[in-house]
Amino acid sequence: MTPTFPPADRSRRHWLGTGALAAATQVMPQAWAQGSDRPEKEEVRLGFIPLTDCASVVMASVLGFDRKHGIKFVLSKEASWAAVRDKLVNGDLDMAHVLYGLVYGLHLGVGGPKKDMAVLMTLNRNGQAITLSKALADKGAVDGASLAKLMAREKREYTFAHTFPTGTHAMWLYHWLATHGVNPLQDAKVITVPPPQMVANMRVGNMDGYCVGEPWNHRAILDGIGVTAATTQDIWPDHPEKVLGASLDFVRRHPNTARAAILAVLEAGRWIDASLKNKQQMAETIAEKSYVNTAVDAINQRILGRYQNGLGKTWDDPRHMKFFDDGEVNYPYLSDGMWFLTQHKRWGLLKSHPDYLGVAKTINQTELYTQAAAQLKVSVPKSGLRSSKLIDGTVWDGKAPAQYADSFKIKAA
């Protein structure tokens, strides 16, 4: 009788047949899996949403990097970020590919029940976008400035979608609209739509625009229903995006398991970014029904930095989605987490200023990450704070978060 395989094992069987798995996992002997460093929990239930940036957790499983470090990822494809939130809170998931801001919101009791949370590492940077409907583009709204002019001229209710109230896409969308003089809370209606449902909802006219991760922006172009008005790397060059998240309780009870997970995903990210061939193979894998469930063509262009806006403009973007980039992607900077807190305060999700640095130090597991990085000889920064200049001209360096949060002209009333 022919054996049946769960999705990850079917993919792993394919990779074994090609010899890629053996090549990928012969980098170094098993680490952190012996004696006192042995993972406390060897089977890790890991949730993900069908997005291109789930690639490093999927490939860690498919290529066997998890098993190399003494654990096994049991991948769980989730329908929405709310489902990921609920399963992390109630323990149905041990870890997840998850929105940065969702983790921070949960820790403070915003966007869900209060639950002490942990960020183990950043999974990727850049690679999201804002899509406007073809109907808006036909009226001349193809970027932020022209959208603002159209909204001022045509007084009607405009609807924009993001993926979760405290998440990255909500913050990118709000920041982008506000930069162009549009108050997202007063001048528009904002709705929440799960990432895989964005294209279908735009097709039937439920929204004028949305912010989401790939491949659902490029998919709108391929389907002829939307155009790319901005990429999120336009908003914040080299911004953090998804993280490997868990409850703080899980990490404290299973530090070796958490470290092993970081090691496995770091190795997978390094493998993805190592070559164009690997990126193409990754695209072919995650396009499968078990994972993102879309055409490979919807994934493989933008992960190489090959962009089009759906209106004839094409460009090569050096700041496309990356998963490792010599380790620069993955360190959980304290300032990255703090930025999302400043935006939660800006948009009224937090009613008072939190202890920005204290919260970030509790959530971001920099010590565990540094241990894993050292094991793989991956460099780490000297500081947990970094400086970035955003689309509105503001510079964020994490040094005066309350002042930064209060400095915006357009914010919640």
HUCORHU-V849581 format. One record per residue. RES is the residue in three letters. OMEGA is omega in degrees with one decimal (none if undefined). D_FIRST is the distance of its C-alpha to the first C-alpha in Angstrom with 2 decimals. Layout:
res->RES omega->OMEGA d_first->D_FIRST
res->RES omega->OMEGA d_first->D_FIRST
//
This chain:
res->MET omega->-179.3 d_first->0.00
res->THR omega->-179.7 d_first->3.82
res->PRO omega->174.5 d_first->6.28
res->THR omega->-177.5 d_first->9.32
res->PHE omega->168.9 d_first->12.75
res->PRO omega->-173.8 d_first->16.16
res->PRO omega->-176.4 d_first->18.68
res->ALA omega->-178.4 d_first->20.36
res->ASP omega->175.7 d_first->17.30
res->ARG omega->178.1 d_first->16.08
res->SER omega->179.8 d_first->19.65
res->ARG omega->178.1 d_first->19.78
res->ARG omega->177.6 d_first->16.80
res->HIS omega->-178.5 d_first->18.83
res->TRP omega->175.6 d_first->21.95
res->LEU omega->-179.7 d_first->20.55
res->GLY omega->-179.5 d_first->19.73
res->THR omega->-177.0 d_first->23.33
res->GLY omega->-177.3 d_first->24.89
res->ALA omega->-178.8 d_first->26.74
res->LEU omega->-179.6 d_first->25.33
res->ALA omega->-179.6 d_first->26.52
res->ALA omega->-176.4 d_first->29.84
res->ALA omega->-172.0 d_first->30.35
res->THR omega->177.1 d_first->29.85
res->GLN omega->-177.5 d_first->31.97
res->VAL omega->-176.3 d_first->35.16
res->MET omega->178.4 d_first->36.18
res->PRO omega->-179.1 d_first->35.00
res->GLN omega->-177.5 d_first->33.68
res->ALA omega->175.1 d_first->36.59
res->TRP omega->-178.1 d_first->37.61
res->ALA omega->-178.4 d_first->34.73
res->GLN omega->173.0 d_first->36.63
res->GLY omega->-175.5 d_first->39.11
res->SER omega->179.6 d_first->41.12
res->ASP omega->-178.8 d_first->39.56
res->ARG omega->179.4 d_first->36.01
res->PRO omega->-178.6 d_first->34.57
res->GLU omega->179.5 d_first->35.29
res->LYS omega->-172.0 d_first->32.22
res->GLU omega->177.4 d_first->29.23
res->GLU omega->-174.3 d_first->27.11
res->VAL omega->177.7 d_first->29.15
res->ARG omega->-170.4 d_first->28.62
res->LEU omega->-179.0 d_first->30.02
res->GLY omega->175.7 d_first->30.90
res->PHE omega->175.5 d_first->31.68
res->ILE omega->-179.8 d_first->33.09
res->PRO omega->179.7 d_first->31.96
res->LEU omega->178.6 d_first->34.69
res->THR omega->-174.5 d_first->35.04
res->ASP omega->167.4 d_first->36.44
res->CYS omega->-167.8 d_first->33.26
res->ALA omega->-174.8 d_first->32.20
res->SER omega->176.9 d_first->33.08
res->VAL omega->177.6 d_first->31.12
res->VAL omega->-176.9 d_first->28.03
res->MET omega->174.3 d_first->28.36
res->ALA omega->177.8 d_first->29.05
res->SER omega->-176.2 d_first->25.56
res->VAL omega->-177.5 d_first->23.84
res->LEU omega->176.2 d_first->25.78
res->GLY omega->177.1 d_first->25.45
res->PHE omega->177.0 d_first->29.16
res->ASP omega->-178.6 d_first->28.54
res->ARG omega->176.6 d_first->26.65
res->LYS omega->-177.7 d_first->29.34
res->HIS omega->168.9 d_first->31.84
res->GLY omega->179.0 d_first->30.08
res->ILE omega->173.7 d_first->28.69
res->LYS omega->174.8 d_first->25.66
res->PHE omega->170.9 d_first->26.41
res->VAL omega->-172.3 d_first->24.47
res->LEU omega->-179.7 d_first->25.56
res->SER omega->179.3 d_first->26.68
res->LYS omega->-175.4 d_first->27.80
res->GLU omega->-174.3 d_first->30.98
res->ALA omega->-174.8 d_first->32.89
res->SER omega->176.2 d_first->36.41
res->TRP omega->176.1 d_first->38.58
res->ALA omega->177.3 d_first->39.71
res->ALA omega->176.7 d_first->36.17
res->VAL omega->178.6 d_first->36.04
res->ARG omega->-175.5 d_first->39.44
res->ASP omega->-177.1 d_first->38.56
res->LYS omega->173.6 d_first->35.40
res->LEU omega->-178.6 d_first->37.32
res->VAL omega->-175.2 d_first->40.09
res->ASN omega->174.8 d_first->38.10
res->GLY omega->176.6 d_first->35.75
res->ASP omega->172.8 d_first->32.46
res->LEU omega->174.0 d_first->32.48
res->ASP omega->-177.7 d_first->33.68
res->MET omega->177.1 d_first->34.59
res->ALA omega->160.6 d_first->34.62
res->HIS omega->-165.9 d_first->35.45
res->VAL omega->177.8 d_first->38.57
res->LEU omega->179.1 d_first->42.00
res->TYR omega->-175.6 d_first->44.79
res->GLY omega->176.3 d_first->47.19
res->LEU omega->179.4 d_first->44.76
res->VAL omega->-179.3 d_first->44.57
res->TYR omega->178.2 d_first->48.37
res->GLY omega->178.5 d_first->48.94
res->LEU omega->-178.1 d_first->46.81
res->HIS omega->-178.6 d_first->48.71
res->LEU omega->178.1 d_first->51.94
res->GLY omega->178.5 d_first->50.75
res->VAL omega->-179.2 d_first->50.86
res->GLY omega->-179.9 d_first->48.08
res->GLY omega->179.0 d_first->46.45
res->PRO omega->-178.7 d_first->47.11
res->LYS omega->-178.4 d_first->48.75
res->LYS omega->177.9 d_first->46.30
res->ASP omega->-170.5 d_first->47.04
res->MET omega->-179.2 d_first->44.82
res->ALA omega->169.1 d_first->44.00
res->VAL omega->-178.9 d_first->43.45
res->LEU omega->-177.8 d_first->41.66
res->MET omega->170.8 d_first->42.04
res->THR omega->-177.1 d_first->42.56
res->LEU omega->-177.5 d_first->39.43
res->ASN omega->172.6 d_first->41.20
res->ARG omega->178.4 d_first->44.58
res->ASN omega->168.8 d_first->45.82
res->GLY omega->171.4 d_first->43.73
res->GLN omega->-180.0 d_first->44.38
res->ALA omega->173.4 d_first->46.73
res->ILE omega->-179.4 d_first->48.87
res->THR omega->171.9 d_first->48.21
res->LEU omega->-177.3 d_first->50.89
res->SER omega->177.4 d_first->50.35
res->LYS omega->178.5 d_first->51.23
res->ALA omega->176.2 d_first->53.87
res->LEU omega->-179.7 d_first->55.62
res->ALA omega->178.6 d_first->55.38
res->ASP omega->177.1 d_first->57.02
res->LYS omega->175.6 d_first->59.89
res->GLY omega->179.2 d_first->60.25
res->ALA omega->-175.8 d_first->58.35
res->VAL omega->176.8 d_first->56.27
res->ASP omega->-175.3 d_first->56.95
res->GLY omega->-177.3 d_first->58.48
res->ALA omega->-178.3 d_first->62.10
res->SER omega->174.8 d_first->61.71
res->LEU omega->-179.7 d_first->59.59
res->ALA omega->178.4 d_first->62.37
res->LYS omega->179.2 d_first->64.96
res->LEU omega->-179.9 d_first->63.05
res->MET omega->178.1 d_first->62.57
res->ALA omega->-177.2 d_first->66.31
res->ARG omega->-178.7 d_first->67.21
res->GLU omega->-176.6 d_first->64.86
res->LYS omega->175.5 d_first->65.28
res->ARG omega->177.8 d_first->62.19
res->GLU omega->176.4 d_first->59.33
res->TYR omega->-177.8 d_first->56.83
res->THR omega->177.9 d_first->53.38
res->PHE omega->-176.8 d_first->51.33
res->ALA omega->167.9 d_first->47.95
res->HIS omega->-171.0 d_first->46.53
res->THR omega->178.6 d_first->43.37
res->PHE omega->-171.1 d_first->44.78
res->PRO omega->-179.5 d_first->48.41
res->THR omega->-171.0 d_first->48.73
res->GLY omega->-178.7 d_first->46.27
res->THR omega->-174.4 d_first->46.90
res->HIS omega->175.1 d_first->46.78
res->ALA omega->-177.6 d_first->49.41
res->MET omega->176.8 d_first->51.64
res->TRP omega->-178.4 d_first->51.28
res->LEU omega->-179.3 d_first->52.05
res->TYR omega->-177.2 d_first->55.02
res->HIS omega->-179.2 d_first->56.43
res->TRP omega->178.9 d_first->56.20
res->LEU omega->-178.4 d_first->57.83
res->ALA omega->177.6 d_first->60.54
res->THR omega->-179.4 d_first->61.31
res->HIS omega->172.5 d_first->62.21
res->GLY omega->-179.9 d_first->64.33
res->VAL omega->175.6 d_first->61.91
res->ASN omega->-174.6 d_first->61.52
res->PRO omega->-178.0 d_first->57.93
res->LEU omega->-177.4 d_first->58.89
res->GLN omega->-173.1 d_first->61.98
res->ASP omega->-176.7 d_first->61.66
res->ALA omega->171.1 d_first->58.11
res->LYS omega->-178.1 d_first->55.45
res->VAL omega->-179.6 d_first->52.46
res->ILE omega->178.9 d_first->49.08
res->THR omega->-179.6 d_first->45.77
res->VAL omega->176.7 d_first->42.62
res->PRO omega->-175.7 d_first->39.14
res->PRO omega->-176.1 d_first->38.49
res->PRO omega->-178.2 d_first->35.70
res->GLN omega->-176.9 d_first->38.00
res->MET omega->-174.5 d_first->41.08
res->VAL omega->-179.7 d_first->40.69
res->ALA omega->179.7 d_first->40.01
res->ASN omega->176.6 d_first->43.03
res->MET omega->-179.2 d_first->45.28
res->ARG omega->-179.0 d_first->44.25
res->VAL omega->172.3 d_first->45.61
res->GLY omega->-178.7 d_first->48.70
res->ASN omega->177.8 d_first->48.14
res->MET omega->177.8 d_first->49.58
res->ASP omega->-179.5 d_first->51.91
res->GLY omega->178.1 d_first->50.18
res->TYR omega->171.8 d_first->47.66
res->CYS omega->-176.4 d_first->46.81
res->VAL omega->174.3 d_first->43.18
res->GLY omega->174.9 d_first->40.97
res->GLU omega->12.5 d_first->39.29
res->PRO omega->-167.9 d_first->37.63
res->TRP omega->170.0 d_first->39.25
res->ASN omega->177.9 d_first->42.69
res->HIS omega->177.6 d_first->41.66
res->ARG omega->178.7 d_first->39.40
res->ALA omega->176.7 d_first->42.60
res->ILE omega->179.5 d_first->44.27
res->LEU omega->-179.6 d_first->41.46
res->ASP omega->176.3 d_first->41.58
res->GLY omega->-176.7 d_first->45.38
res->ILE omega->-177.3 d_first->46.18
res->GLY omega->177.7 d_first->47.48
res->VAL omega->177.0 d_first->49.24
res->THR omega->-179.4 d_first->49.20
res->ALA omega->179.7 d_first->52.55
res->ALA omega->168.7 d_first->52.04
res->THR omega->-178.8 d_first->49.54
res->THR omega->172.9 d_first->49.52
res->GLN omega->168.7 d_first->50.53
res->ASP omega->-176.5 d_first->53.65
res->ILE omega->177.7 d_first->54.27
res->TRP omega->179.6 d_first->53.64
res->PRO omega->179.3 d_first->52.96
res->ASP omega->179.0 d_first->50.15
res->HIS omega->172.8 d_first->49.57
res->PRO omega->179.2 d_first->46.89
res->GLU omega->179.0 d_first->44.11
res->LYS omega->177.7 d_first->40.93
res->VAL omega->168.1 d_first->40.68
res->LEU omega->-173.2 d_first->38.18
res->GLY omega->178.2 d_first->39.43
res->ALA omega->171.8 d_first->39.04
res->SER omega->179.3 d_first->41.26
res->LEU omega->178.5 d_first->43.96
res->ASP omega->179.3 d_first->43.02
res->PHE omega->-178.0 d_first->39.48
res->VAL omega->-179.2 d_first->40.95
res->ARG omega->179.1 d_first->43.59
res->ARG omega->-175.7 d_first->41.15
res->HIS omega->-177.2 d_first->38.58
res->PRO omega->179.7 d_first->40.66
res->ASN omega->175.5 d_first->38.44
res->THR omega->179.0 d_first->35.38
res->ALA omega->179.2 d_first->37.51
res->ARG omega->178.3 d_first->38.70
res->ALA omega->178.4 d_first->35.22
res->ALA omega->176.5 d_first->34.24
res->ILE omega->179.3 d_first->37.36
res->LEU omega->-177.6 d_first->36.54
res->ALA omega->-177.1 d_first->33.02
res->VAL omega->174.8 d_first->34.32
res->LEU omega->-179.8 d_first->37.37
res->GLU omega->178.7 d_first->35.30
res->ALA omega->177.4 d_first->33.16
res->GLY omega->177.5 d_first->36.40
res->ARG omega->178.2 d_first->37.90
res->TRP omega->-179.2 d_first->34.94
res->ILE omega->-174.8 d_first->35.19
res->ASP omega->-172.6 d_first->38.94
res->ALA omega->-175.8 d_first->38.89
res->SER omega->174.9 d_first->38.53
res->LEU omega->178.3 d_first->38.28
res->LYS omega->179.3 d_first->35.00
res->ASN omega->178.4 d_first->33.53
res->LYS omega->179.0 d_first->34.90
res->GLN omega->178.5 d_first->33.32
res->GLN omega->175.7 d_first->29.91
res->MET omega->-179.7 d_first->30.39
res->ALA omega->179.4 d_first->31.38
res->GLU omega->-179.5 d_first->28.31
res->THR omega->-173.9 d_first->26.10
res->ILE omega->175.4 d_first->27.99
res->ALA omega->-178.0 d_first->28.42
res->GLU omega->-178.3 d_first->24.76
res->LYS omega->-178.7 d_first->24.24
res->SER omega->-174.1 d_first->23.09
res->TYR omega->-174.8 d_first->26.53
res->VAL omega->176.7 d_first->29.65
res->ASN omega->176.5 d_first->28.20
res->THR omega->178.2 d_first->30.85
res->ALA omega->178.1 d_first->31.66
res->VAL omega->-179.0 d_first->31.90
res->ASP omega->178.2 d_first->35.49
res->ALA omega->-176.0 d_first->36.41
res->ILE omega->-161.2 d_first->35.65
res->ASN omega->179.9 d_first->36.39
res->GLN omega->-174.4 d_first->40.11
res->ARG omega->174.9 d_first->41.59
res->ILE omega->174.8 d_first->39.70
res->LEU omega->179.8 d_first->41.65
res->GLY omega->-179.5 d_first->44.88
res->ARG omega->-173.4 d_first->45.14
res->TYR omega->166.3 d_first->46.64
res->GLN omega->-177.6 d_first->48.03
res->ASN omega->-179.2 d_first->49.73
res->GLY omega->-179.7 d_first->48.92
res->LEU omega->177.5 d_first->52.54
res->GLY omega->178.1 d_first->52.67
res->LYS omega->175.5 d_first->53.23
res->THR omega->177.8 d_first->50.94
res->TRP omega->173.3 d_first->51.24
res->ASP omega->-176.1 d_first->49.62
res->ASP omega->179.3 d_first->49.50
res->PRO omega->-179.9 d_first->49.59
res->ARG omega->177.0 d_first->48.81
res->HIS omega->-177.8 d_first->45.39
res->MET omega->176.0 d_first->42.53
res->LYS omega->-175.0 d_first->41.90
res->PHE omega->-176.7 d_first->39.65
res->PHE omega->177.9 d_first->41.43
res->ASP omega->-179.4 d_first->44.38
res->ASP omega->177.0 d_first->45.26
res->GLY omega->-177.7 d_first->44.83
res->GLU omega->-176.7 d_first->47.43
res->VAL omega->-154.5 d_first->45.02
res->ASN omega->-179.1 d_first->43.60
res->TYR omega->-179.1 d_first->46.53
res->PRO omega->-178.7 d_first->47.08
res->TYR omega->176.1 d_first->50.75
res->LEU omega->-178.5 d_first->52.80
res->SER omega->177.6 d_first->54.76
res->ASP omega->178.3 d_first->51.66
res->GLY omega->-179.1 d_first->50.88
res->MET omega->179.3 d_first->54.58
res->TRP omega->179.7 d_first->54.82
res->PHE omega->175.0 d_first->52.48
res->LEU omega->178.8 d_first->54.68
res->THR omega->179.7 d_first->57.74
res->GLN omega->173.7 d_first->56.18
res->HIS omega->176.3 d_first->55.15
res->LYS omega->-179.0 d_first->58.83
res->ARG omega->-173.5 d_first->60.05
res->TRP omega->170.8 d_first->58.21
res->GLY omega->177.1 d_first->59.10
res->LEU omega->170.5 d_first->55.75
res->LEU omega->-176.2 d_first->57.61
res->LYS omega->177.8 d_first->61.08
res->SER omega->-179.2 d_first->62.49
res->HIS omega->174.2 d_first->61.92
res->PRO omega->170.0 d_first->59.37
res->ASP omega->-170.5 d_first->59.68
res->TYR omega->-176.2 d_first->57.98
res->LEU omega->-180.0 d_first->57.72
res->GLY omega->177.8 d_first->57.03
res->VAL omega->-178.7 d_first->54.10
res->ALA omega->179.5 d_first->52.64
res->LYS omega->177.8 d_first->53.05
res->THR omega->-174.1 d_first->51.21
res->ILE omega->-172.3 d_first->48.26
res->ASN omega->-172.9 d_first->47.74
res->GLN omega->-174.7 d_first->46.29
res->THR omega->-179.2 d_first->48.22
res->GLU omega->177.7 d_first->48.25
res->LEU omega->179.5 d_first->44.50
res->TYR omega->-178.3 d_first->44.09
res->THR omega->176.8 d_first->46.78
res->GLN omega->179.8 d_first->45.13
res->ALA omega->-179.6 d_first->41.82
res->ALA omega->178.6 d_first->43.73
res->ALA omega->179.3 d_first->45.68
res->GLN omega->-178.9 d_first->42.55
res->LEU omega->-178.6 d_first->41.44
res->LYS omega->175.9 d_first->45.05
res->VAL omega->-177.1 d_first->45.18
res->SER omega->176.1 d_first->48.74
res->VAL omega->-178.9 d_first->49.86
res->PRO omega->179.7 d_first->53.02
res->LYS omega->-177.3 d_first->56.21
res->SER omega->175.5 d_first->56.65
res->GLY omega->178.1 d_first->54.55
res->LEU omega->175.2 d_first->56.66
res->ARG omega->-175.3 d_first->56.58
res->SER omega->-179.8 d_first->58.76
res->SER omega->175.0 d_first->57.69
res->LYS omega->-176.2 d_first->59.70
res->LEU omega->-172.5 d_first->58.30
res->ILE omega->-178.8 d_first->58.96
res->ASP omega->179.0 d_first->61.94
res->GLY omega->178.8 d_first->63.67
res->THR omega->176.5 d_first->63.20
res->VAL omega->179.3 d_first->62.28
res->TRP omega->178.4 d_first->59.91
res->ASP omega->176.3 d_first->60.10
res->GLY omega->-172.1 d_first->59.44
res->LYS omega->179.3 d_first->62.96
res->ALA omega->-170.6 d_first->64.54
res->PRO omega->-179.1 d_first->61.77
res->ALA omega->178.1 d_first->63.97
res->GLN omega->178.9 d_first->66.51
res->TYR omega->-177.9 d_first->63.80
res->ALA omega->-178.4 d_first->62.26
res->ASP omega->-170.2 d_first->65.72
res->SER omega->-172.9 d_first->66.79
res->PHE omega->178.3 d_first->65.12
res->LYS omega->178.6 d_first->67.33
res->ILE omega->-178.4 d_first->64.53
res->LYS omega->178.1 d_first->62.73
res->ALA omega->-179.4 d_first->62.22
res->ALA omega->none d_first->65.47
//
